[in-house]
């Protein structure tokens, strides 16, 4: 058979044109598909039933639905290019096994995210401590939990690290305790100090009256008795009450004229005996 360069060029040109149209069609399909996915999620979010779901669960459902629909869109685009989808499904399953072994950490994060959604140890807006990070939960995603720390640093933590560790939810109860101590001099009557301090702390904004402030001697040292100072407040007011209570300790003892705590040691016997 005689080689015909012109026929080869014509055939190549036709194939490139056909591929170009398919490529442009795939791009159009992707754009339209993504728009439809966004529309579907927006319509779902607008339904009255969906609005009744807790905010953390809504975000999780929206994220999961977006991933599943996007995967379906990719399969459809491959089918548009003539790729056999059944073969692709088999390849995808095999790849899923391989990826699952290589990305076991991601799968663990995904599974932990599901458990967090079901068991709900915390939700968006709660002030928590998990995986060594303390702050306000901003988002619970498919693989990670986003926490804003008190110093305004956005911290991304893997769901598995959060779920397999100890979780402290400071927002679960209506109030929490502020733990402070106040050092007294040996010569100070602790009863007088407690009453003076109680009067100051009870005037601090956001300190709860029920339960009342705990003021007791917790221990002794060389300087004198040490008071446990424990007011109660809502989590949102914790640091304000914490700092105001420190100031109240200073003001109460200063106004009462209490001497500064000093360590005292009493030695018996002569220096010669000690030596």
C-alpha positions as a Python dict, from the first residue, in 0.01 Angstrom:
ca = {
    (1, 'X'): (0, 0, 0),
    (2, 'X'): (137, 336, -102),
    (3, 'X'): (196, 585, 181),
    (4, 'X'): (-21, 896, 140),
    (5, 'X'): (99, 1188, 357),
    (6, 'X'): (-198, 1402, 264),
    (7, 'X'): (-444, 1133, 376),
    (8, 'X'): (-254, 1094, 705),
    (9, 'X'): (-264, 1468, 768),
    (10, 'X'): (-634, 1477, 687),
    (11, 'X'): (-704, 1186, 925),
    (12, 'X'): (-494, 1341, 1200),
    (13, 'X'): (-672, 1673, 1154),
    (14, 'X'): (-1013, 1506, 1179),
    (15, 'X'): (-909, 1319, 1496),
    (16, 'X'): (-775, 1637, 1656),
    (17, 'X'): (-1092, 1827, 1570),
    (18, 'X'): (-1309, 1548, 1711),
    (19, 'X'): (-1097, 1534, 2027),
    (20, 'X'): (-1108, 1912, 2057),
    (21, 'X'): (-1487, 1914, 2042),
    (22, 'X'): (-1501, 1636, 2300),
    (23, 'X'): (-1255, 1822, 2523),
    (24, 'X'): (-1459, 2141, 2502),
    (25, 'X'): (-1772, 1935, 2568),
    (26, 'X'): (-1607, 1780, 2874),
    (27, 'X'): (-1516, 2126, 3005),
    (28, 'X'): (-1872, 2245, 2949),
    (29, 'X'): (-2003, 1931, 3119),
    (30, 'X'): (-1773, 1991, 3417),
    (31, 'X'): (-1881, 2355, 3452),
    (32, 'X'): (-2250, 2274, 3420),
    (33, 'X'): (-2214, 1971, 3647),
    (34, 'X'): (-2042, 2168, 3921),
    (35, 'X'): (-2307, 2438, 3895),
    (36, 'X'): (-2581, 2177, 3927),
    (37, 'X'): (-2405, 2021, 4227),
    (38, 'X'): (-2388, 2361, 4395),
    (39, 'X'): (-2753, 2422, 4309),
    (40, 'X'): (-2855, 2084, 4455),
    (41, 'X'): (-2669, 2154, 4778),
    (42, 'X'): (-2823, 2502, 4804),
    (43, 'X'): (-3172, 2362, 4746),
    (44, 'X'): (-3111, 2096, 5010),
    (45, 'X'): (-2985, 2357, 5255),
    (46, 'X'): (-3296, 2568, 5199),
    (47, 'X'): (-3541, 2291, 5293),
    (48, 'X'): (-3712, 2333, 5633),
    (49, 'X'): (-3618, 1981, 5743),
    (50, 'X'): (-3249, 2034, 5668),
    (51, 'X'): (-3247, 2367, 5854),
    (52, 'X'): (-3359, 2186, 6170),
    (53, 'X'): (-3041, 1974, 6167),
    (54, 'X'): (-2760, 2090, 6394),
    (55, 'X'): (-2502, 2312, 6220),
    (56, 'X'): (-2215, 2063, 6249),
    (57, 'X'): (-2422, 1784, 6092),
    (58, 'X'): (-2538, 2014, 5810),
    (59, 'X'): (-2183, 2100, 5711),
    (60, 'X'): (-2080, 1736, 5724),
    (61, 'X'): (-2372, 1627, 5504),
    (62, 'X'): (-2305, 1907, 5256),
    (63, 'X'): (-1937, 1813, 5229),
    (64, 'X'): (-2010, 1442, 5185),
    (65, 'X'): (-2279, 1507, 4924),
    (66, 'X'): (-2048, 1737, 4728),
    (67, 'X'): (-1775, 1471, 4717),
    (68, 'X'): (-2013, 1194, 4605),
    (69, 'X'): (-2175, 1405, 4333),
    (70, 'X'): (-1835, 1521, 4208),
    (71, 'X'): (-1721, 1158, 4177),
    (72, 'X'): (-2036, 1080, 3978),
    (73, 'X'): (-1962, 1379, 3754),
    (74, 'X'): (-1608, 1254, 3687),
    (75, 'X'): (-1744, 911, 3590),
    (76, 'X'): (-1994, 1077, 3355),
    (77, 'X'): (-1719, 1282, 3189),
    (78, 'X'): (-1508, 970, 3140),
    (79, 'X'): (-1809, 801, 2982),
    (80, 'X'): (-1844, 1101, 2753),
    (81, 'X'): (-1489, 1036, 2632),
    (82, 'X'): (-1581, 676, 2561),
    (83, 'X'): (-1417, 519, 2866),
    (84, 'X'): (-1600, 204, 2974),
    (85, 'X'): (-1745, 295, 3313),
    (86, 'X'): (-1772, -65, 3431),
    (87, 'X'): (-1401, -109, 3371),
    (88, 'X'): (-1341, 222, 3540),
    (89, 'X'): (-1542, 108, 3841),
    (90, 'X'): (-1324, -203, 3870),
    (91, 'X'): (-1009, 6, 3839),
    (92, 'X'): (-1148, 253, 4092),
    (93, 'X'): (-1220, -31, 4336),
    (94, 'X'): (-867, -169, 4296),
    (95, 'X'): (-723, 178, 4331),
    (96, 'X'): (-939, 231, 4637),
    (97, 'X'): (-782, -70, 4806),
    (98, 'X'): (-432, 51, 4723),
    (99, 'X'): (-509, 405, 4828),
    (100, 'X'): (-677, 277, 5143),
    (101, 'X'): (-360, 95, 5243),
    (102, 'X'): (-142, 394, 5162),
    (103, 'X'): (-377, 651, 5309),
    (104, 'X'): (-490, 462, 5616),
    (105, 'X'): (-446, 781, 5817),
    (106, 'X'): (-694, 967, 5598),
    (107, 'X'): (-944, 682, 5625),
    (108, 'X'): (-900, 683, 6003),
    (109, 'X'): (-971, 1056, 6004),
    (110, 'X'): (-1278, 998, 5788),
    (111, 'X'): (-1410, 720, 6016),
    (112, 'X'): (-1344, 932, 6325),
    (113, 'X'): (-1533, 1218, 6163),
    (114, 'X'): (-1835, 991, 6124),
    (115, 'X'): (-1814, 887, 6491),
    (116, 'X'): (-1786, 1252, 6596),
    (117, 'X'): (-2100, 1327, 6397),
    (118, 'X'): (-2291, 1033, 6548),
    (119, 'X'): (-2175, 1056, 6909),
    (120, 'X'): (-2149, 1437, 6909),
    (121, 'X'): (-1899, 1497, 7190),
    (122, 'X'): (-1896, 1858, 7071),
    (123, 'X'): (-2045, 2078, 6802),
    (124, 'X'): (-1961, 2397, 6615),
    (125, 'X'): (-1928, 2688, 6857),
    (126, 'X'): (-1826, 2479, 7159),
    (127, 'X'): (-1511, 2562, 7354),
    (128, 'X'): (-1317, 2235, 7376),
    (129, 'X'): (-982, 2075, 7435),
    (130, 'X'): (-885, 1791, 7203),
    (131, 'X'): (-557, 1649, 7073),
    (132, 'X'): (-373, 1901, 7289),
    (133, 'X'): (-550, 2199, 7128),
    (134, 'X'): (-785, 2427, 7322),
    (135, 'X'): (-1024, 2666, 7152),
    (136, 'X'): (-1359, 2721, 6984),
    (137, 'X'): (-1473, 2466, 6725),
    (138, 'X'): (-1525, 2640, 6392),
    (139, 'X'): (-1589, 2342, 6167),
    (140, 'X'): (-1602, 1961, 6174),
    (141, 'X'): (-1503, 1842, 5827),
    (142, 'X'): (-1473, 1506, 5655),
    (143, 'X'): (-1114, 1458, 5769),
    (144, 'X'): (-1022, 1743, 6004),
    (145, 'X'): (-1165, 1963, 6277),
    (146, 'X'): (-1092, 2336, 6270),
    (147, 'X'): (-1038, 2504, 6607),
    (148, 'X'): (-974, 2872, 6677),
    (149, 'X'): (-748, 2903, 6983),
    (150, 'X'): (-791, 3184, 7241),
    (151, 'X'): (-495, 3370, 7086),
    (152, 'X'): (-686, 3372, 6754),
    (153, 'X'): (-486, 3105, 6571),
    (154, 'X'): (-681, 2876, 6339),
    (155, 'X'): (-563, 2520, 6409),
    (156, 'X'): (-646, 2222, 6186),
    (157, 'X'): (-651, 1890, 6372),
    (158, 'X'): (-708, 1543, 6224),
    (159, 'X'): (-1038, 1390, 6335),
    (160, 'X'): (-863, 1069, 6441),
    (161, 'X'): (-628, 1258, 6675),
    (162, 'X'): (-928, 1434, 6829),
    (163, 'X'): (-1150, 1129, 6867),
    (164, 'X'): (-895, 879, 7000),
    (165, 'X'): (-777, 1118, 7272),
    (166, 'X'): (-947, 1280, 7569),
    (167, 'X'): (-1199, 1547, 7475),
    (168, 'X'): (-1289, 1821, 7721),
    (169, 'X'): (-1602, 2017, 7631),
    (170, 'X'): (-1611, 2332, 7841),
    (171, 'X'): (-1939, 2443, 7684),
    (172, 'X'): (-2138, 2130, 7770),
    (173, 'X'): (-2225, 2251, 8122),
    (174, 'X'): (-2390, 2583, 8206),
    (175, 'X'): (-2090, 2706, 8410),
    (176, 'X'): (-1730, 2622, 8501),
    (177, 'X'): (-1498, 2693, 8791),
    (178, 'X'): (-1206, 2937, 8796),
    (179, 'X'): (-919, 2797, 9008),
    (180, 'X'): (-690, 3049, 9180),
    (181, 'X'): (-499, 3067, 9507),
    (182, 'X'): (-424, 3351, 9750),
    (183, 'X'): (-126, 3350, 9984),
    (184, 'X'): (-174, 3483, 10340),
    (185, 'X'): (78, 3589, 10600),
    (186, 'X'): (102, 3381, 10919),
    (187, 'X'): (-25, 3675, 11120),
    (188, 'X'): (-347, 3723, 10917),
    (189, 'X'): (-677, 3584, 11046),
    (190, 'X'): (-793, 3368, 10755),
    (191, 'X'): (-1161, 3424, 10847),
    (192, 'X'): (-1124, 3800, 10808),
    (193, 'X'): (-937, 3752, 10480),
    (194, 'X'): (-1207, 3519, 10346),
    (195, 'X'): (-1489, 3762, 10423),
    (196, 'X'): (-1302, 4058, 10273),
    (197, 'X'): (-1221, 3859, 9961),
    (198, 'X'): (-1573, 3721, 9925),
    (199, 'X'): (-1721, 4072, 9932),
    (200, 'X'): (-1488, 4176, 9649),
    (201, 'X'): (-1536, 3871, 9428),
    (202, 'X'): (-1915, 3871, 9454),
    (203, 'X'): (-1915, 4219, 9293),
    (204, 'X'): (-1723, 4098, 8986),
    (205, 'X'): (-1933, 4094, 8669),
    (206, 'X'): (-2049, 3752, 8547),
    (207, 'X'): (-1958, 3566, 8867),
    (208, 'X'): (-2242, 3328, 8947),
    (209, 'X'): (-2418, 3349, 9282),
    (210, 'X'): (-2531, 2985, 9259),
    (211, 'X'): (-2305, 2806, 9319),
    (212, 'X'): (-2132, 3061, 9538),
    (213, 'X'): (-1763, 3139, 9554),
    (214, 'X'): (-1550, 2868, 9721),
    (215, 'X'): (-1302, 3022, 9968),
    (216, 'X'): (-1119, 2773, 10192),
    (217, 'X'): (-769, 2702, 10320),
    (218, 'X'): (-620, 2454, 10076),
    (219, 'X'): (-267, 2415, 10220),
    (220, 'X'): (9, 2573, 10430),
    (221, 'X'): (364, 2675, 10347),
    (222, 'X'): (647, 2866, 10513),
    (223, 'X'): (478, 3200, 10440),
    (224, 'X'): (141, 3105, 10588),
    (225, 'X'): (-196, 2957, 10488),
    (226, 'X'): (-293, 2939, 10122),
    (227, 'X'): (-655, 3006, 10023),
    (228, 'X'): (-829, 2829, 9736),
    (229, 'X'): (-1022, 3098, 9547),
    (230, 'X'): (-1284, 2944, 9319),
    (231, 'X'): (-1560, 3156, 9162),
    (232, 'X'): (-1795, 3008, 8899),
    (233, 'X'): (-1892, 3160, 8565),
    (234, 'X'): (-1998, 3079, 8209),
    (235, 'X'): (-1724, 2958, 7974),
    (236, 'X'): (-1751, 3274, 7762),
    (237, 'X'): (-1664, 3485, 8068),
    (238, 'X'): (-1384, 3265, 8202),
    (239, 'X'): (-1083, 3485, 8130),
    (240, 'X'): (-1260, 3806, 8230),
    (241, 'X'): (-1351, 3652, 8568),
    (242, 'X'): (-1003, 3500, 8602),
    (243, 'X'): (-821, 3832, 8564),
    (244, 'X'): (-1077, 4031, 8763),
    (245, 'X'): (-1048, 3782, 9050),
    (246, 'X'): (-671, 3824, 9058),
    (247, 'X'): (-723, 4198, 9082),
    (248, 'X'): (-983, 4150, 9357),
    (249, 'X'): (-734, 3945, 9563),
    (250, 'X'): (-480, 4223, 9537),
    (251, 'X'): (-731, 4498, 9619),
    (252, 'X'): (-899, 4315, 9908),
    (253, 'X'): (-575, 4231, 10089),
    (254, 'X'): (-425, 4573, 10020),
    (255, 'X'): (-729, 4762, 10151),
    (256, 'X'): (-736, 4540, 10461),
    (257, 'X'): (-371, 4625, 10531),
    (258, 'X'): (-257, 4263, 10545),
    (259, 'X'): (121, 4223, 10574),
    (260, 'X'): (310, 4086, 10277),
    (261, 'X'): (357, 3707, 10309),
    (262, 'X'): (711, 3618, 10409),
    (263, 'X'): (870, 3282, 10464),
    (264, 'X'): (985, 3218, 10822),
    (265, 'X'): (1212, 2946, 10955),
    (266, 'X'): (1281, 2882, 11323),
    (267, 'X'): (1619, 2725, 11405),
    (268, 'X'): (1695, 2584, 11751),
    (269, 'X'): (2036, 2524, 11906),
    (270, 'X'): (2362, 2714, 11872),
    (271, 'X'): (2554, 2757, 11551),
    (272, 'X'): (2819, 2527, 11696),
    (273, 'X'): (2564, 2252, 11749),
    (274, 'X'): (2428, 2298, 11399),
    (275, 'X'): (2778, 2282, 11255),
}
